[in-house]
Amino acid sequence: MAKSIPTWMQLSEAGWQTPDTYSGAYALIPDTSGVYLLECFKYEDYEQKLIGVCYVGQARSLLRRLSKHEILQKLRCEYEFYVRRWFRLVPIDKLREIERQFIKFYNPPFNILGRRRGF
């Protein structure tokens, strides 16, 4: 499980945006480079429970990557999570560096770092 579970407000204040909200953090996914995270929720007894950041990645085209992401489909179909896609614009030359920082910070269970993917 992720060691740090961010709130919506913390992500928004840190410059993250998402197409999966009606709030002030709303933005369409652009066709440009950036980092992204997949924040997961589970419905239990009609309440939405935050699971946390399940995956962090980077892409030269956020729009293309987040429209056909294999982990996104796995989280939605196999785990039946509601997934909120967050992104931040990052220049191409900084993608790997910034992605590594967020993987280290969130320790998402679906990023493979010498371990089995998932929970």
N, C-alpha and C positions, 0 to 999 in steps of 0.2 A: 504494500500500500504506500501511497505517496507520503513522504514525511511532512509535507507542507500542503495544507489544503487552503487555497486562496478563496476569499470571498469575491462575489461579483464586483463589489466596490473596489477592492484592492486591485483586481485585474484592470478595471476601467481606469482607475487613477494612474496605473502604471503604463497606460497607453495602448492596452489591448482593445480590440474591437471584435464584434461578432455580428453575423447576420441573423442569429438565432435569439433575438430579443426585440422588445419594443422600447427599450430604455435608451438613455443617452449614449450608450456604447455601441449602438447599432451602426453597422456599415456593411455594404455589399463587399463580398470577397473580390479583391482586384486581381487582374492578370499581371502581377508583378512579383518580385521576390520578397520573401519574408519568412518568419518563423511562425509556427502555429502550435496550439495545444488543443487537445480534446478533453473537455471536462464532462464527466459522466454523472448521471443521476439515475436513481432507481425509484420506481413508484411502489410504495408499500402502504396499504390501507388508505389509498387515495391521497397520500402525501408524497411529495417529491423529496427524496433524501439524497443529499450530495455524497457521491462516492469520492470524488476528487479528480485530479489530473491523471488521466490514464495513458496519455501518449503525448510526446513532444516531437516535432519534426521541423524540417526546413524545406523550402521549395523555391525554384526559380520562377515558377508560375503557381501562386497560391490557388487561383481559380481552378486550374486543371487538376492539381494535386488533391484538393479538398472535395472535388466533385466525384472522384473515383477511388478514394482511399480505401485500401483493403482492410486496414485496422478499424476504420470508421464503420465499415459494413459488419465486421466481426462483433464490434461492441453493440451495434444496434440489433443484429439478428441473433447471434448466439447468446449474448448476455442480456438482451432486451433492455439495454440502457437508453435513456434519452441522452443524446450527446450534443453539447453546445460547442461549436467550433469557434475558437478565438484565434486572432492573428495580430501580428505586428509587422510593419514594413521594415525590412532590413536590406541594406545594399548587398549585392551578390558576394562581394569579397569578404563580408562579415558573417555570412550565413552559418558556417560550421562552428565558428567561435561562439556566437550567440546561442545556437542550438545546444552546444555542449554545456554552457552555463545553466540553461533552463533544465536540461536533463539532470544535471548534478543537483540543482536546487529542489526540483519536484520529485525526483526519483520515481518516475512513472512506471507502473507495473508492466506496461505493454512495450516499453523500449527494452531491447535485448542488450544487456551489458554483462555478458558472462553468466547469464542465468536463464531460466525458462520463462517464456513470455506468458503473462497473465497473472492471475491471483493465486 
